Amino acid sequence: MLIHLRDAMVARRPRETTQERDTPMDRISWALAAPLPRVSHPLDNPKHRPNPKHRPNPKFSAVTKESHMKRRAIVAVAALCGFAALTGCSTGNDAPNAYAVKSDIPTAAAMDPAVLDAARKEGSLLVYGEANEATMKPVLAAFQNQYPDIKTSYISLGGTESFQRYLNEKATGGKTADVIVSLQGANFLDLVKRGDIQDFTPPAAAPLPDFAKLAPGVFAMELNPVMALINTTLLPKSEQPDSLEALAKMSSDPKLAGRIVTYDGTTEFGYTVNHAYIAKAGEAGWNVLDQLGKNTKVEASAGPMFNKLLQGEYTMSYFQSGATRPLLTGATAKVLNYKFFKDGSPFMPRGAGATTGGKSPNAAKVFLNFLIDKAGQTAGCAGGFAPYLDGVDCPVNLAKVTEQLGAENINIARWDEALVNDAPAFKNRWKEAFGR
């Protein structure tokens, strides 16, 4: 079945997602979301098997060099943790998945009947975002269930790519995103400044706390705290640090030096989380980063970090995206554990905004209202999103992390002009600390 995993995943994906990101973590997450049957391959048919006397027809080649390399990542993880952990199959000893799909999705706050009627007539909705499709699947399914007349499509792209693609498509008059859902605060602020986000306040926004109102027309659908992710076979729980400051002091230990990983602070996500950390910690925070930088390697995205931690190439990470938490089930959870540091777990808002360039502006308003309501946050929990509204139960939410860390240690990343204006000088200082 390993040989056919990627073929199965591609076969089951909707047409709109063919240009999504295709990283090992995306494939692992997709596999966790739904056990996949073996999909037949042309070579399974004897008629299509190459005659050993002739050169094989490339049309029926079993795998390409590229797919060989990509599958190798899955095989490596499967060999370490057991393939059942990657496919979502039970081994008989696995802990239950805390992120099970919820059936008690509340009805979203009522929309203006005229907007709702116009949305139904539009009949479709196109959403861009960097979350993989397995993560978004429970949200889209719940929305489709409540609004069956609005056919919803989702394209998973790199964070910055979502915005670039939208602007390029709008410029050429083509079909483009009606809604963008992203962690990219600076890019959202740029769209607002350009006039590319509808200045619309959904009914569900009325009770939202101020921190969830990210910019005009942009609202948080989740607040996901970053975390430390640790390979317990290399660093047992009894030896793990309980704060970012403690990790910095340990970082020169031979067990950890060069085996700690974090995001590249010049990427949008890496910059945003580091900026949020320093905004609260101040100059003392820079002292911590200076210590860590000497002994930390960096990656551009969550997928390589997660996989290399799982395989033992890295011992632990910090500022790790919360999007990887739902992967910690079954055999994987026996290798990796996560921690929230009181001094180093900023909450990252995932914003949502209805664009002015989409073809379904009213359907976009309905979807935005759903996302920020208890309906969307309840559904999102099943995909690993972290809700912040009171009364939305989830393994990780704002209330539970606040109880664990203390209200005084809650640090929510702000999307403001400082995030944009500080970028050049901040990234230069970060590069100095990390020897980049």
Secondary structure as the mmCIF struct_conf table of DSSP 4:
data_model
#
loop_
_struct_conf.conf_type_id
_struct_conf.id
_struct_conf.beg_label_comp_id
_struct_conf.beg_label_asym_id
_struct_conf.beg_label_seq_id
_struct_conf.end_label_comp_id
_struct_conf.end_label_asym_id
_struct_conf.end_label_seq_id
HELX_RH_3T_P HELX_RH_3T_P1 LEU A 2 HIS A 4
HELX_RH_AL_P HELX_RH_AL_P1 LEU A 5 ARG A 12
BEND BEND1 ARG A 13 ARG A 13
HELX_RH_3T_P HELX_RH_3T_P2 ARG A 15 THR A 17
TURN_TY1_P TURN_TY1_P1 THR A 18 GLN A 19
BEND BEND2 GLU A 20 GLU A 20
HELX_RH_AL_P HELX_RH_AL_P2 PRO A 24 ALA A 33
BEND BEND3 ALA A 34 ALA A 34
HELX_LH_PP_P HELX_LH_PP_P1 PRO A 37 SER A 40
HELX_RH_3T_P HELX_RH_3T_P3 PRO A 42 ASP A 44
BEND BEND4 ASN A 45 ASN A 45
HELX_RH_3T_P HELX_RH_3T_P4 PRO A 46 HIS A 48
BEND BEND5 ARG A 49 ARG A 49
HELX_LH_PP_P HELX_LH_PP_P2 PRO A 50 ASN A 51
TURN_TY1_P TURN_TY1_P2 PRO A 52 LYS A 53
BEND BEND6 HIS A 54 HIS A 54
HELX_LH_PP_P HELX_LH_PP_P3 ARG A 55 ASN A 57
HELX_RH_3T_P HELX_RH_3T_P5 PRO A 58 PHE A 60
BEND BEND7 ALA A 62 ALA A 62
HELX_RH_AL_P HELX_RH_AL_P3 LYS A 65 CYS A 81
HELX_RH_AL_P HELX_RH_AL_P4 PHE A 83 THR A 87
TURN_TY1_P TURN_TY1_P3 GLY A 88 GLY A 88
BEND BEND8 GLY A 92 ASN A 93
HELX_LH_PP_P HELX_LH_PP_P4 ASP A 94 PRO A 96
TURN_TY1_P TURN_TY1_P4 ALA A 98 TYR A 99
HELX_LH_PP_P HELX_LH_PP_P5 ALA A 100 LYS A 102
BEND BEND9 SER A 103 SER A 103
HELX_LH_PP_P HELX_LH_PP_P6 ILE A 105 ASP A 112
HELX_RH_AL_P HELX_RH_AL_P5 PRO A 113 GLU A 122
STRN STRN1 SER A 124 GLY A 129
BEND BEND10 GLU A 130 ALA A 131
HELX_RH_AL_P HELX_RH_AL_P6 GLU A 133 GLN A 146
TURN_TY1_P TURN_TY1_P5 PRO A 148 ASP A 149
BEND BEND11 ILE A 150 ILE A 150
STRN STRN2 LYS A 151 SER A 156
HELX_RH_AL_P HELX_RH_AL_P7 GLY A 159 ALA A 171
TURN_TY1_P TURN_TY1_P6 THR A 172 GLY A 173
BEND BEND12 ASP A 178 ASP A 178
STRN STRN3 VAL A 179 SER A 182
BEND BEND13 LEU A 183 LEU A 183
HELX_RH_AL_P HELX_RH_AL_P8 GLY A 185 ARG A 194
TURN_TY1_P TURN_TY1_P7 GLY A 195 GLY A 195
STRN STRN4 ILE A 197 ILE A 197
HELX_RH_3T_P HELX_RH_3T_P6 PRO A 203 ALA A 205
TURN_TY1_P TURN_TY1_P8 ALA A 206 PRO A 207
HELX_RH_3T_P HELX_RH_3T_P7 ASP A 210 ALA A 212
STRN STRN5 LYS A 213 ALA A 215
TURN_TY1_P TURN_TY1_P9 PRO A 216 GLY A 217
STRN STRN6 VAL A 218 PRO A 225
STRN STRN7 MET A 227 ASN A 231
TURN_TY1_P TURN_TY1_P10 THR A 232 LEU A 234
BEND BEND14 LEU A 235 LEU A 235
HELX_RH_3T_P HELX_RH_3T_P8 LYS A 237 GLU A 239
BEND BEND15 ASP A 242 SER A 243
HELX_RH_AL_P HELX_RH_AL_P9 LEU A 244 MET A 250
TURN_TY1_P TURN_TY1_P11 SER A 251 SER A 252
BEND BEND16 ASP A 253 ASP A 253
TURN_TY1_P TURN_TY1_P12 PRO A 254 GLY A 258
STRN STRN8 ILE A 260 TYR A 263
TURN_TY1_P TURN_TY1_P13 GLY A 265 THR A 266
BEND BEND17 THR A 267 THR A 267
HELX_RH_AL_P HELX_RH_AL_P10 GLU A 268 ALA A 281
TURN_TY1_P TURN_TY1_P14 GLY A 282 GLY A 282
HELX_RH_AL_P HELX_RH_AL_P11 GLU A 283 GLY A 293
TURN_TY1_P TURN_TY1_P15 LYS A 294 ASN A 295
STRN STRN9 THR A 296 GLU A 299
BEND BEND18 ALA A 300 SER A 301
HELX_RH_AL_P HELX_RH_AL_P12 ALA A 302 GLN A 311
TURN_TY1_P TURN_TY1_P16 GLY A 312 GLY A 312
BEND BEND19 GLU A 313 GLU A 313
BEND BEND20 THR A 315 THR A 315
STRN STRN10 MET A 316 GLN A 320
HELX_RH_3T_P HELX_RH_3T_P9 GLY A 322 LEU A 327
TURN_TY1_P TURN_TY1_P17 GLY A 330 ALA A 331
HELX_RH_AL_P HELX_RH_AL_P13 THR A 332 VAL A 335
STRN STRN11 LEU A 336 LYS A 339
TURN_TY1_P TURN_TY1_P18 LYS A 342 ASP A 343
BEND BEND21 GLY A 344 GLY A 344
STRN STRN12 PHE A 347 ALA A 354
STRN STRN13 THR A 355 THR A 355
BEND BEND22 THR A 356 LYS A 359
HELX_RH_AL_P HELX_RH_AL_P14 PRO A 361 ILE A 372
BEND BEND23 ASP A 373 ASP A 373
HELX_RH_AL_P HELX_RH_AL_P15 LYS A 374 CYS A 381
TURN_TY1_P TURN_TY1_P19 ALA A 382 GLY A 384
BEND BEND24 LEU A 389 LEU A 389
TURN_TY1_P TURN_TY1_P20 ASP A 390 GLY A 391
BEND BEND25 PRO A 395 VAL A 396
HELX_RH_AL_P HELX_RH_AL_P16 LEU A 398 LEU A 405
HELX_RH_3T_P HELX_RH_3T_P10 ALA A 407 ASN A 409
STRN STRN14 ILE A 412 ILE A 412
HELX_LH_PP_P HELX_LH_PP_P7 ALA A 413 ARG A 414
BEND BEND26 ASP A 416 ASP A 416
HELX_RH_AL_P HELX_RH_AL_P17 GLU A 417 ASN A 421
TURN_TY1_P TURN_TY1_P21 ASP A 422 ASP A 422
HELX_RH_AL_P HELX_RH_AL_P18 ALA A 423 ALA A 433
TURN_TY1_P TURN_TY1_P22 PHE A 434 GLY A 435
#
